[in-house]
């Protein structure tokens, strides 16, 4: 068991308008916090990790496997591995996401 103190972690710019910080890392999964500025775009991409998320604040549109979904605070999602997805922040947004298995490229 591990407690990760929020103030011990720093944000990293992932792409323009998107910052992330890795929170807890377990045996099988990794949790991260993402801050997306209004208008930020995550281009279409895939990865082998299942991605499970929760929108803390803001508003976002997702395209997952060709279908459009809107998310508001309190909404959550689960994107299977290897499924193409993208996102747009309609306003400044904060999301918490878990990746299984661990995204080695997000270990900081």
PyMOL commands that set and color helices and strands:
alter all, ss='L'
color gray80, all
select helices_A, chain A and resi 6-8+104-106
alter helices_A, ss='H'
color red, helices_A
select strands_A, chain A and resi 12-15+18-25+29-36+41-45+50-64+67-72+76-79+85-100
alter strands_A, ss='S'
color yellow, strands_A
deselect
rebuild
show_as cartoon
